[in-house]
Amino acid sequence: MTAIFPTYKRFNLSVERATGTAVEDADGHTYLDFGAGIGVCSLGHRHPDVQHALEKQLNSYWHVSNLYHNPIQEKVADWLTQHSSGEQVFFCNSGTEANEAAIKLARKATGKHKIISFEQSFHGRTLGAMAATGQEKIQTGFGPMLESFSYVPFNDIDSVKQVIDDETAAVMVEMIQGEGGIHMAAPGFLQELEHVCRQYDVLLIVDEVQTGIGRTGKPFAYQHFGISPDIITSAKGLADGVPVGAMIAKERLRDAFGPGSHGATFGGNPLAMAAAEAVLKRVFQEDFLREVTEKGNYLLEQLNQFIAPLPAVTSIRGKGLMLGIECHQDVTPMIKRLIEKGLLVLSAGSNVIRILPPLIVSEQEMDQAVDLLSEVLADEKVYVE
């Protein structure tokens, strides 16, 4: 019996230590990590730059509250605003909190209350972020959702036009629906969506919790599509495993979040900021982002060549180092078998294997992962488990 709530369906793996792209369990077995803590460990486990930054900050101070100036927050905010369409940053502790802040800011800044999001989206598990999530399975059992949220089909601009009105505060969208199955936003759709938002004076919120911080080869994934969102949310890859979240917004929204309007006791914690600064200094370099693009192209080519033809597979999709392998059946038995063989991957929905390796992954490690995927997905025994 455990004293921990059973909110997670855990695999039979107990982690003892991790370095780079390698995870070691309590029995001394080593695994190639292509889940990266659900896209969190962007520079791999215990990256030397991040560890050094954390150790340095530990020897200075850990926490003093947001009632005082914290210079390292300003440094991280500058990195985020210089590489995005925003000028103001609110720090919190997670992607859910960042999305919660975005919803509150949109409603307060516009004086309107309706939010449009998309079917199969995922924005978090607080009451507000859960209400914005277009998946019934996430909402089931928690009673009536918060009012004023509408869900429309992803990539369907006509559906947006049917529900948007003068009471709509914002439209909330992912560039790639991660938890929803690695479904990509269509470039034309995003540009039309931005145009419709401008027509109705509606804010465009882009959820970059999973796609941001270099995951797709750009600082933020929306930058592939030529749009300029009003609000951007970020979290997972921002501090290489230290809990952090950030909401980035345009200057004109600044006054809506004045003193007392919102807060987070641990938001912008100095340790998290030290880790985030170390991550951004490396990830936001042009050479590093170019390498991510090249690695993503290589991995996608290998998957298309060796995995796509397998009978179990229906399609492969994604961008950069955020890829999905859609299969004909539930992928849980496959993931269990892959763990047994030494490869950690994730699911996205019931029938998609999600691949989110650390951005520092090598070509040799990608080849190794493709070999293991091929071995497992080609095994007919896994279909009947």
C-alpha positions as CSV (number, residue, x, y, z in Angstrom):
1,M,0.0,0.0,0.0
2,T,1.3,3.5,-0.9
3,A,0.4,6.8,0.7
4,I,0.3,8.5,-2.7
5,F,-3.0,9.1,-4.5
6,P,-3.3,6.8,-7.5
7,T,-3.7,9.6,-10.0
8,Y,-1.0,8.2,-12.3
9,K,-1.0,4.8,-13.9
10,R,2.7,4.1,-13.5
11,F,4.9,1.7,-15.4
12,N,7.0,-0.8,-13.6
13,L,10.1,1.4,-13.5
14,S,11.7,3.0,-10.4
15,V,14.3,5.6,-11.4
16,E,17.5,5.8,-9.4
17,R,19.5,8.3,-11.4
18,A,19.7,10.0,-14.8
19,T,22.3,11.8,-16.9
20,G,21.9,13.2,-20.4
21,T,19.6,10.9,-22.4
22,A,20.1,8.0,-20.1
23,V,17.9,6.9,-17.2
24,E,19.0,4.2,-14.7
25,D,16.6,2.2,-12.6
26,A,17.0,0.8,-9.1
27,D,18.2,-2.5,-10.5
28,G,21.0,-0.9,-12.5
29,H,19.3,-1.2,-15.9
30,T,19.8,1.7,-18.3
31,Y,17.2,3.2,-20.6
32,L,17.3,5.6,-23.5
33,D,14.9,8.4,-22.6
34,F,12.8,9.5,-25.5
35,G,10.1,11.0,-23.2
36,A,12.3,13.5,-21.4
37,G,10.0,13.8,-18.5
38,I,7.1,14.5,-20.9
39,G,9.1,17.0,-22.9
40,V,10.6,18.7,-19.8
41,C,14.3,17.8,-19.8
42,S,15.1,19.8,-23.0
43,L,18.8,19.6,-22.4
44,G,18.7,16.1,-21.0
45,H,19.0,15.0,-17.4
46,R,21.4,17.0,-15.1
47,H,22.9,19.1,-17.9
48,P,26.2,20.6,-16.6
49,D,25.2,24.2,-17.4
50,V,21.9,23.9,-15.6
51,Q,23.4,22.0,-12.6
52,H,26.1,24.7,-12.3
53,A,23.5,27.5,-12.4
54,L,21.4,25.7,-9.7
55,E,24.5,25.1,-7.5
56,K,25.5,28.8,-7.8
57,Q,22.0,30.0,-6.9
58,L,21.8,27.6,-4.0
59,N,24.8,29.3,-2.5
60,S,23.1,32.7,-2.9
61,Y,19.4,32.4,-1.8
62,W,16.5,30.1,-2.5
63,H,13.4,32.2,-1.9
64,V,12.6,35.7,-0.8
65,S,9.0,36.2,-2.2
66,N,7.8,38.3,-5.0
67,L,7.4,41.3,-2.7
68,Y,11.0,42.1,-3.5
69,H,12.9,42.6,-6.7
70,N,14.5,39.4,-8.0
71,P,17.0,40.4,-10.7
72,I,17.3,36.9,-12.2
73,Q,13.5,37.1,-13.1
74,E,14.3,40.1,-15.2
75,K,17.0,38.3,-17.1
76,V,14.7,35.3,-17.9
77,A,11.9,37.6,-18.8
78,D,14.2,39.5,-21.2
79,W,15.2,36.2,-22.9
80,L,11.5,35.3,-23.4
81,T,10.4,38.6,-24.7
82,Q,13.3,39.1,-27.0
83,H,12.4,35.7,-28.7
84,S,8.7,36.1,-28.8
85,S,5.9,38.5,-29.7
86,G,5.4,39.5,-26.1
87,E,6.8,42.2,-23.9
88,Q,5.5,41.2,-20.4
89,V,6.0,38.0,-18.4
90,F,4.2,36.5,-15.4
91,F,6.1,33.6,-13.8
92,C,4.3,30.7,-12.1
93,N,5.0,27.0,-11.5
94,S,3.5,24.9,-14.3
95,G,1.9,24.9,-17.7
96,T,-1.6,24.6,-16.1
97,E,-0.9,27.7,-14.0
98,A,0.4,29.6,-17.1
99,N,-2.8,28.8,-18.9
100,E,-4.9,29.7,-15.9
101,A,-3.2,33.1,-15.9
102,A,-3.8,33.5,-19.6
103,I,-7.5,32.9,-19.2
104,K,-7.7,35.3,-16.3
105,L,-5.7,38.0,-18.2
106,A,-7.8,37.6,-21.3
107,R,-11.1,38.0,-19.4
108,K,-9.8,40.9,-17.3
109,A,-8.2,42.8,-20.1
110,T,-11.1,42.6,-22.5
111,G,-14.0,42.8,-20.0
112,K,-15.5,39.8,-21.9
113,H,-15.9,36.3,-20.6
114,K,-16.2,33.7,-23.5
115,I,-13.2,31.5,-24.4
116,I,-13.0,29.3,-27.6
117,S,-10.8,26.3,-27.6
118,F,-10.6,23.2,-29.7
119,E,-11.7,19.6,-29.6
120,Q,-8.9,17.2,-28.4
121,S,-7.0,20.1,-26.9
122,F,-5.3,19.9,-23.5
123,H,-4.6,23.0,-21.4
124,G,-4.3,21.6,-17.9
125,R,-6.2,20.2,-14.9
126,T,-7.2,23.2,-12.7
127,L,-10.8,24.1,-13.0
128,G,-10.1,26.9,-15.5
129,A,-7.6,25.0,-17.6
130,M,-9.7,21.9,-17.5
131,A,-12.7,23.9,-18.7
132,A,-10.6,25.1,-21.6
133,T,-9.6,21.5,-22.5
134,G,-11.7,20.0,-25.3
135,Q,-11.6,16.4,-24.0
136,E,-14.5,14.9,-22.1
137,K,-12.4,12.2,-20.4
138,I,-10.4,15.0,-18.7
139,Q,-13.6,16.6,-17.4
140,T,-15.6,13.6,-16.4
141,G,-16.5,13.3,-12.7
142,F,-15.8,16.9,-11.7
143,G,-19.3,18.2,-12.1
144,P,-20.3,21.2,-14.3
145,M,-17.4,22.9,-16.0
146,L,-16.9,26.7,-15.7
147,E,-19.2,28.5,-18.0
148,S,-18.5,30.3,-21.2
149,F,-16.1,27.8,-22.8
150,S,-16.8,26.6,-26.4
151,Y,-15.0,23.8,-28.2
152,V,-14.8,23.6,-32.0
153,P,-13.1,21.2,-34.4
154,F,-9.4,21.8,-34.8
155,N,-8.3,23.4,-38.1
156,D,-11.9,24.3,-38.9
157,I,-12.1,28.1,-39.3
158,D,-15.8,28.0,-40.3
159,S,-16.6,26.5,-36.9
160,V,-14.7,29.3,-35.2
161,K,-16.7,31.9,-37.1
162,Q,-19.9,30.3,-36.1
163,V,-19.3,30.7,-32.4
164,I,-17.1,33.8,-32.1
165,D,-19.1,37.0,-31.1
166,D,-18.8,40.3,-29.2
167,E,-18.6,38.5,-25.8
168,T,-15.6,36.4,-26.8
169,A,-12.5,37.3,-24.9
170,A,-10.0,34.9,-26.5
171,V,-9.3,31.9,-28.7
172,M,-6.9,29.4,-27.2
173,V,-5.0,27.0,-29.5
174,E,-2.0,24.6,-29.5
175,M,0.4,24.6,-32.5
176,I,0.6,20.8,-32.1
177,Q,-2.0,19.0,-30.0
178,G,0.3,17.0,-27.8
179,E,-2.0,15.1,-25.4
180,G,-4.6,15.0,-28.1
181,G,-2.5,12.8,-30.5
182,I,0.2,15.0,-32.1
183,H,-2.1,16.8,-34.5
184,M,-0.6,19.8,-36.1
185,A,-2.3,23.1,-36.8
186,A,-2.5,23.9,-40.5
187,P,-0.6,27.1,-41.4
188,G,-3.5,28.6,-43.4
189,F,-5.9,27.9,-40.5
190,L,-3.7,29.8,-38.0
191,Q,-3.4,32.8,-40.2
192,E,-7.1,32.9,-40.8
193,L,-7.7,32.4,-37.1
194,E,-5.5,35.4,-36.3
195,H,-7.4,37.5,-38.8
196,V,-10.8,36.5,-37.4
197,C,-9.5,37.4,-33.9
198,R,-8.5,40.8,-35.0
199,Q,-11.9,41.4,-36.7
200,Y,-13.7,40.7,-33.4
201,D,-11.1,42.3,-31.1
202,V,-10.5,38.9,-29.6
203,L,-7.2,37.9,-28.0
204,L,-5.2,35.0,-29.5
205,I,-3.7,32.7,-26.8
206,V,-1.1,30.2,-28.0
207,D,-0.5,27.3,-25.6
208,E,3.3,26.5,-26.1
209,V,3.6,24.5,-22.9
210,Q,4.8,21.4,-24.8
211,T,5.9,22.9,-28.2
212,G,7.9,25.9,-26.9
213,I,11.5,26.4,-25.9
214,G,13.1,24.9,-29.0
215,R,11.1,21.7,-29.3
216,T,10.2,22.3,-32.9
217,G,13.4,24.1,-34.0
218,K,12.2,27.6,-33.2
219,P,12.0,29.4,-29.8
220,F,8.2,28.9,-30.1
221,A,6.4,26.8,-32.6
222,Y,4.0,29.6,-33.6
223,Q,7.0,31.2,-35.3
224,H,6.8,28.6,-38.1
225,F,3.5,30.1,-39.1
226,G,3.9,33.8,-39.4
227,I,1.4,34.8,-36.7
228,S,1.8,37.1,-33.7
229,P,-0.2,35.9,-30.7
230,D,-1.3,38.2,-27.9
231,I,-0.5,35.7,-25.1
232,I,1.9,32.7,-25.1
233,T,2.1,30.1,-22.4
234,S,5.3,28.1,-21.6
235,A,6.5,25.6,-19.1
236,K,7.7,22.1,-19.8
237,G,11.1,22.7,-21.5
238,L,11.8,26.0,-19.8
239,A,14.0,24.9,-16.8
240,D,15.1,21.4,-17.7
241,G,13.1,19.7,-15.0
242,V,12.8,22.4,-12.3
243,P,9.1,23.3,-11.9
244,V,8.4,26.6,-13.7
245,G,5.8,28.2,-15.9
246,A,5.5,31.5,-17.8
247,M,2.8,33.5,-19.4
248,I,4.1,36.0,-22.0
249,A,1.8,38.8,-23.2
250,K,1.9,41.9,-25.3
251,E,2.5,45.3,-23.7
252,R,-1.0,46.6,-24.1
253,L,-2.2,43.9,-21.6
254,R,0.1,45.1,-18.9
255,D,-2.3,47.2,-16.9
256,A,-4.9,44.4,-16.6
257,F,-2.5,42.6,-14.3
258,G,-1.7,45.3,-11.8
259,P,-0.8,44.8,-8.1
260,G,-3.2,42.3,-6.4
261,S,-4.8,41.0,-9.6
262,H,-2.9,37.7,-9.7
263,G,0.0,36.0,-8.0
264,A,1.9,32.8,-7.3
265,T,3.9,32.4,-4.1
266,F,6.6,30.3,-5.7
267,G,6.3,31.8,-9.2
268,G,9.7,33.0,-10.4
269,N,11.5,31.2,-7.7
270,P,15.2,32.0,-7.9
271,L,16.2,28.3,-8.3
272,A,13.8,27.9,-11.2
273,M,14.9,31.1,-12.7
274,A,18.6,30.1,-12.5
275,A,17.8,26.8,-14.4
276,A,15.6,28.7,-16.9
277,E,18.3,31.2,-17.7
278,A,20.8,28.4,-18.3
279,V,18.4,26.6,-20.6
280,L,17.5,29.7,-22.6
281,K,21.1,30.8,-23.0
282,R,21.8,27.5,-24.8
283,V,18.5,26.6,-26.5
284,F,17.8,30.1,-28.0
285,Q,21.1,30.1,-29.9
286,E,20.7,29.9,-33.7
287,D,23.1,27.1,-34.1
288,F,21.4,25.0,-31.4
289,L,18.0,25.6,-33.0
290,R,19.3,24.7,-36.4
291,E,20.6,21.4,-35.0
292,V,17.2,20.7,-33.5
293,T,15.6,21.2,-36.9
294,E,18.2,18.9,-38.6
295,K,17.8,16.2,-35.9
296,G,14.0,16.4,-36.2
297,N,14.2,16.0,-40.0
298,Y,16.6,13.1,-39.7
299,L,14.4,11.3,-37.1
300,L,11.3,11.8,-39.2
301,E,13.0,10.4,-42.2
302,Q,14.1,7.4,-40.3
303,L,10.7,6.8,-38.9
304,N,9.1,7.2,-42.4
305,Q,11.6,4.8,-43.8
306,F,11.6,2.0,-41.2
307,I,8.5,2.4,-39.1
308,A,5.8,3.8,-41.4
309,P,5.7,0.6,-43.6
310,L,5.0,-1.7,-40.6
311,P,1.4,-3.2,-40.5
312,A,0.8,-1.8,-37.0
313,V,1.3,1.8,-38.1
314,T,-1.2,4.1,-39.8
315,S,0.7,7.4,-39.9
316,I,3.7,9.4,-38.6
317,R,3.5,13.1,-38.0
318,G,4.9,16.0,-36.0
319,K,7.6,18.7,-36.2
320,G,11.1,19.0,-34.9
321,L,11.6,16.6,-32.0
322,M,7.9,16.3,-31.2
323,L,6.7,13.3,-33.2
324,G,3.9,10.8,-33.1
325,I,3.5,7.3,-34.4
326,E,-0.2,6.5,-34.9
327,C,-1.1,2.8,-34.6
328,H,-4.2,0.7,-35.3
329,Q,-4.6,-0.3,-31.7
330,D,-3.9,0.7,-28.1
331,V,-0.2,1.4,-27.8
332,T,0.1,0.6,-24.1
333,P,1.4,-3.0,-24.7
334,M,4.0,-1.6,-27.2
335,I,5.2,1.0,-24.7
336,K,5.6,-1.7,-22.0
337,R,7.6,-3.8,-24.4
338,L,9.8,-0.8,-25.4
339,I,10.5,-0.2,-21.7
340,E,11.6,-3.8,-21.3
341,K,14.0,-3.3,-24.2
342,G,15.4,-0.1,-22.8
343,L,13.5,2.7,-24.6
344,L,11.3,5.2,-22.8
345,V,8.5,6.7,-24.9
346,L,5.1,8.2,-24.2
347,S,1.5,7.9,-25.4
348,A,-0.7,10.6,-26.8
349,G,-4.2,9.4,-26.6
350,S,-4.7,5.6,-26.7
351,N,-3.2,4.8,-30.1
352,V,-0.3,7.2,-30.7
353,I,3.3,6.7,-29.5
354,R,4.7,10.1,-28.6
355,I,8.4,10.8,-29.1
356,L,9.9,13.7,-27.2
357,P,13.7,13.1,-26.8
358,P,15.9,15.7,-25.2
359,L,17.0,18.3,-27.7
360,I,20.6,17.2,-27.2
361,V,19.9,13.7,-28.6
362,S,22.5,12.3,-31.0
363,E,22.1,10.7,-34.4
364,Q,23.4,7.4,-33.0
365,E,20.8,7.5,-30.2
366,M,18.0,8.3,-32.7
367,D,19.1,5.3,-34.8
368,Q,19.1,3.1,-31.7
369,A,15.5,4.3,-30.8
370,V,14.3,3.5,-34.4
371,D,15.8,0.1,-34.2
372,L,14.0,-0.7,-31.0
373,L,10.7,0.8,-32.3
374,S,11.0,-1.4,-35.4
375,E,11.7,-4.5,-33.4
376,V,8.7,-4.0,-31.1
377,L,6.2,-2.7,-33.7
378,A,7.0,-5.5,-36.1
379,D,6.4,-8.1,-33.4
380,E,2.8,-9.5,-34.0
381,K,2.7,-10.8,-30.4
382,V,2.3,-7.2,-29.2
383,Y,-1.0,-6.9,-31.0
384,V,-2.8,-9.4,-28.9
385,E,-1.7,-8.3,-25.5
